[in-house]
Amino acid sequence: FEMPDSQFGPTSSLVCILGAYEALYVPLEIREACPDKKMKAETLGSAYAAKFHSNADMVPKFAAPLEAGRAVARDIGGSDPERMAAPRVADYVSALFKGTCVKVEIEKSMDVFEKEYPCFAAVNR
């Protein structure tokens, strides 16, 4: 796809790439049920005039990790609330960050939830 020129603002390239990533997202339930359909595309390319974007090479480098976080949010907040009930979210996040520098702590005490996170405690399943 071709990026619009600078008349659309300095973030137009990022918005276009993130829109393409969103269209390529495959829901977690489908990825689990049909592993052969886990990707809609293997590669995403972009073309734009460097004269309109001084940091043109940085846009895809910034968009990829940003989209990774958005995909995690879509997985957790997906269509099936039973698939991502609190214990499954804990498992998902723990597995996601296993072997990385990110430390994950799972709080299981209802006393802590009621005191520190009353809104979460109110909707806890």
Contact map, one row per residue, 1 for C-alpha under 8 A:
11100000000000000000000000000000000000000000111000000000000000000000000000000000000000000000000000000000000000000000000000000
11110000000000000000000000000000000000000000011100000000000000000000000000000000000000000000000000000000000000000000000000000
11111000000110010000000000000000000000000000011110000000000000000000000000000000000000000000000000000000000000000000000000000
01111111000110000000000000000000000000000000000100000000000000000000000000000000000000000000000000000000000000000000000000000
00111111000100000000000000000000000000000000000110010000000000000000000000000000000000000000000000000000000000000000000000000
00011111110100000000000000000000000000000000000000011000000000000000000000000000000000000000000000000000000000000000000000000
00011111100000000000000000000000000000000000000000000000000000000000000000000000000000000000000000000000000000000000000000000
00011111111100000000000000000000000000000000000000000000000000000000000000000000000000000000000000000000000000000000000000000
00000111111100000000000000000000000000000000000000000000000000000000000000000000000000000000000000000000000000000000000000000
00000101111110000000000000000000000000000000000000001000000000000000000000000000000000000000000000000000000000000000000000000
00000001111111100000000000000000000000000000000000000000000000000000000000000000000000000000000000000000000000000000000000000
00111101111111110000000000000000000000000000000000000000000000000000000000000000000000000000000000000000000000000000000000000
00110000011111111000000000000000000000000000000000000000001000000000000000000000000000000000000000000000000000000000000000000
00000000001111111100000000000000000000000000000000000000001100100000000000000000000000000000000000000000000000000000000000000
00000000001111111110000000000000000000000000000000000000000000000000000000000000000000000000000000000000000000000000000000000
00100000000111111111000000000000000000000000000000000000000000000000000000000000000000000000000000000000000000000000000000000
00000000000011111111100000000000000000000000010000000000000100100000000000000000000000000000000000000000000000000000000000000
00000000000001111111110000000000000000000000000000000000000000100010000000000000000000000000000000000000000000000000000000000
00000000000000111111111000000000000000000000000000000000000000000000000000000000000000000000000000000000000000000000000000000
00000000000000011111111100000000000000000000000000000000000000000000000000000000000000000000000000000000000000000000000000000
00000000000000001111111110000000000000000000000000000000000000000010000000000000000000000000000000000000000000000000000000000
00000000000000000111111110000000000000000000000000000000000000000010000000000000000000000000000000000000000000000000000000000
00000000000000000011111110000000000000000000000000000000000000000000000000000000000000000000000000000000000000000000000000000
00000000000000000001111111000000000000111000000000000000000000000000000000000000000000000000000000000000000000000000000000000
00000000000000000000111111100000000000110000000000000000000000000000001000000000000000000000000000000000000000000000000000000
00000000000000000000000111110110000011110000000000000000000000000000000000000000000000000000000000000000000000000000000000000
00000000000000000000000011111110000000000000000000000000000000000000000001100100000000000000000000000000000000000000000000000
00000000000000000000000001111111000000000000000000000000000000000000000000100100000000000000000000000000000000000000000000000
00000000000000000000000000111111100000000000000000000000000000000000000000000000000000000000000000000000000000000000000000000
00000000000000000000000001111111111011000000000000000000000000000000000000000000000000000000000000000000000000000000000000000
00000000000000000000000001111111111111000000000000000000000000000000000000000000000000000000000000000000000000000000000000000
00000000000000000000000000011111111001000000000000000000000000000000000000000000000000000000000000000000000000000000000000000
00000000000000000000000000001111111000000000000000000000000000000000000000000000000000000000000000000000000000000000000000000
00000000000000000000000000000111111111000000000000000000000000000000000000000000000000000000000000000000000000000000000000000
00000000000000000000000000000111111111000000000000000000000000000000000000000000000000000000000000000000000000000000000000000
00000000000000000000000000000010011111100000000000000000000000000000000000000000000000000000000000000000000000000000000000000
00000000000000000000000001000110011111110000000000000000000000000000000000000000000000000000000000000000000000000000000000000
00000000000000000000000001000111011111110000000000000000000000000000000000000000000000000000000000000000000000000000000000000
00000000000000000000000111000000000111111100000000000000000000000000000000000000000000000000000000000000000000000000000000000
00000000000000000000000111000000000011111100000000000000000000000000000000000000000000000000000000000000000000000000000000000
00000000000000000000000100000000000000111111000000000000000000000000000000000000000000000000000000000000000000000000000000000
00000000000000000000000000000000000000111111000000000000000000000000000000000000000000000000000000000000000000000000000000000
00000000000000000000000000000000000000001111100000000000000000000000000000000000000000000000000000000000000000000000000000000
00000000000000000000000000000000000000001111110000000000000000000000000000000000000000000000000000000000000000000000000000000
10000000000000000000000000000000000000000011111000000000000000000000000000000000000000000000000000000000000000000000000000000
11100000000000001000000000000000000000000001111100000000000000000000000000000000000000000000000000000000000000000000000000000
11100000000000000000000000000000000000000000111110000000000000000000000000000000000000000000000000000000000000000000000000000
01111000000000000000000000000000000000000000011111010001000000000000000000000000000000000000000000000000000000000000000000000
00101000000000000000000000000000000000000000001111111000000000000000000000000000000000000000000000000000000000000000000000000
00000000000000000000000000000000000000000000000111111111000000000000000000000000000000000000000000000000000000000000000000000
00000000000000000000000000000000000000000000000011111100000000000000000000000000000000000000000000000000000000000000000000000
00001100000000000000000000000000000000000000000111111100000000000000000000000000000000000000000000000000000000000000000000000
00000100010000000000000000000000000000000000000011111111000000000000000000000000000000000000000000000000000000000000000000000
00000000000000000000000000000000000000000000000001111111000000000000000000000000000000000000000000000000000000000000000000000
00000000000000000000000000000000000000000000000001001111111000000000000000000000000000000000000000000000000000000000000000000
00000000000000000000000000000000000000000000000101001111111000000000000000000000000000000000000000000000000000000000000000000
00000000000000000000000000000000000000000000000000000011111110000000000000000000000000000000000000000000000000000000000000000
00000000000000000000000000000000000000000000000000000011111111000000000000000000000000000000000000000000000000000000000000000
00000000000011000000000000000000000000000000000000000011111111100000000000000000000000000000000000000000000000000000000000000
00000000000001001000000000000000000000000000000000000000111111110000000000000000000000000000000000000000000000000000000000000
00000000000000000000000000000000000000000000000000000000111111111000000000000000000000000000000000000000000000000000000000000
00000000000000000000000000000000000000000000000000000000011111111100000000000000000000000000000000000000000000000000000000000
00000000000001001100000000000000000000000000000000000000001111111110000000000000000000000000000000000000000000000000000000000
00000000000000000000000000000000000000000000000000000000000111111111000000000000000000000000000000000000000000000000000000000
00000000000000000000000000000000000000000000000000000000000011111111100000000000000000000000000000000000000000000000000000000
00000000000000000000000000000000000000000000000000000000000001111111110000000000000000000000000000000000000000000000000000000
00000000000000000100110000000000000000000000000000000000000000111111111000000000000000000000000000000000000000000000000000000
00000000000000000000000000000000000000000000000000000000000000011111111100000000000000000000000000000000000000000000000000000
00000000000000000000000000000000000000000000000000000000000000001111111110000000000000000000000000000000000000000000000000000
00000000000000000000000000000000000000000000000000000000000000000111111111000000000000000000000000000000000000000000000000000
00000000000000000000000010000000000000000000000000000000000000000011111111100000000000000000000000000000000000000000000000000
00000000000000000000000000000000000000000000000000000000000000000001111111110000000000000000000000000000000000000000000000000
00000000000000000000000000000000000000000000000000000000000000000000111111111000000000000000000000000000000000000000000000000
00000000000000000000000000100000000000000000000000000000000000000000011111111100000000000000000000000000000000000000000000000
00000000000000000000000000110000000000000000000000000000000000000000001111111100000000000000000000000000000000000000000000000
00000000000000000000000000000000000000000000000000000000000000000000000111111100000100001000000000000000000000000000000000000
00000000000000000000000000000000000000000000000000000000000000000000000011111110100100000000000000000000000000000000000000000
00000000000000000000000000110000000000000000000000000000000000000000000001111111100100000000000000000000000000000000000000000
00000000000000000000000000000000000000000000000000000000000000000000000000001111100000000000000000000000000000000000000000000
00000000000000000000000000000000000000000000000000000000000000000000000000000111111100000000000000000000000000000000000000000
00000000000000000000000000000000000000000000000000000000000000000000000000001111111110000000000000000000000000000000000000000
00000000000000000000000000000000000000000000000000000000000000000000000000000001111110000000000000000000000000000000000000000
00000000000000000000000000000000000000000000000000000000000000000000000000000001111110010000000000000000000000000000000000000
00000000000000000000000000000000000000000000000000000000000000000000000000011101111111111000000000000000000000000000000000000
00000000000000000000000000000000000000000000000000000000000000000000000000000000111111111000000000000000000000000000000000001
00000000000000000000000000000000000000000000000000000000000000000000000000000000000111111100000000000000000000000000000000011
00000000000000000000000000000000000000000000000000000000000000000000000000000000000111111110000000000000000000000000000000000
00000000000000000000000000000000000000000000000000000000000000000000000000000000001111111111000000000000000000000000000000000
00000000000000000000000000000000000000000000000000000000000000000000000000010000000111111111100000000000000000000000000000000
00000000000000000000000000000000000000000000000000000000000000000000000000000000000001111111110000000000010000000000000000000
00000000000000000000000000000000000000000000000000000000000000000000000000000000000000111111111000000000000000000000000000000
00000000000000000000000000000000000000000000000000000000000000000000000000000000000000011111111100000000000000000000000000000
00000000000000000000000000000000000000000000000000000000000000000000000000000000000000001111111110000001000000000000000000000
00000000000000000000000000000000000000000000000000000000000000000000000000000000000000000111111111000001000000000000000000000
00000000000000000000000000000000000000000000000000000000000000000000000000000000000000000011111111000000000000000000000000000
00000000000000000000000000000000000000000000000000000000000000000000000000000000000000000001111111000000000000000000000000000
00000000000000000000000000000000000000000000000000000000000000000000000000000000000000000000111111111111000000000000000000000
00000000000000000000000000000000000000000000000000000000000000000000000000000000000000000000011111110100000000000000000000000
00000000000000000000000000000000000000000000000000000000000000000000000000000000000000000000000011111000000000000000000000000
00000000000000000000000000000000000000000000000000000000000000000000000000000000000000000000000011111110000000000000000000000
00000000000000000000000000000000000000000000000000000000000000000000000000000000000000000000000010111110000000000000000000000
00000000000000000000000000000000000000000000000000000000000000000000000000000000000000000000000011011111000000000000000000000
00000000000000000000000000000000000000000000000000000000000000000000000000000000000000000000000010011111100000000000000000000
00000000000000000000000000000000000000000000000000000000000000000000000000000000000000000000110010000111110000000000000000000
00000000000000000000000000000000000000000000000000000000000000000000000000000000000000000000000000000011111000000000000000000
00000000000000000000000000000000000000000000000000000000000000000000000000000000000000000100000000000001111100000000000000000
00000000000000000000000000000000000000000000000000000000000000000000000000000000000000000000000000000000111110011000000000000
00000000000000000000000000000000000000000000000000000000000000000000000000000000000000000000000000000000011111000000000000000
00000000000000000000000000000000000000000000000000000000000000000000000000000000000000000000000000000000001111111000000000000
00000000000000000000000000000000000000000000000000000000000000000000000000000000000000000000000000000000000111111100000010000
00000000000000000000000000000000000000000000000000000000000000000000000000000000000000000000000000000000000011111110000000000
00000000000000000000000000000000000000000000000000000000000000000000000000000000000000000000000000000000001011111111100000000
00000000000000000000000000000000000000000000000000000000000000000000000000000000000000000000000000000000001011111111110110000
00000000000000000000000000000000000000000000000000000000000000000000000000000000000000000000000000000000000001111111110111000
00000000000000000000000000000000000000000000000000000000000000000000000000000000000000000000000000000000000000111111110000000
00000000000000000000000000000000000000000000000000000000000000000000000000000000000000000000000000000000000000011111110000000
00000000000000000000000000000000000000000000000000000000000000000000000000000000000000000000000000000000000000011111111110000
00000000000000000000000000000000000000000000000000000000000000000000000000000000000000000000000000000000000000001111111111000
00000000000000000000000000000000000000000000000000000000000000000000000000000000000000000000000000000000000000000000111111100
00000000000000000000000000000000000000000000000000000000000000000000000000000000000000000000000000000000000000001100111111110
00000000000000000000000000000000000000000000000000000000000000000000000000000000000000000000000000000000000001001100111111110
00000000000000000000000000000000000000000000000000000000000000000000000000000000000000000000000000000000000000000100011111110
00000000000000000000000000000000000000000000000000000000000000000000000000000000000000000000000000000000000000000000001111111
00000000000000000000000000000000000000000000000000000000000000000000000000000000000001000000000000000000000000000000000111111
00000000000000000000000000000000000000000000000000000000000000000000000000000000000011000000000000000000000000000000000000111
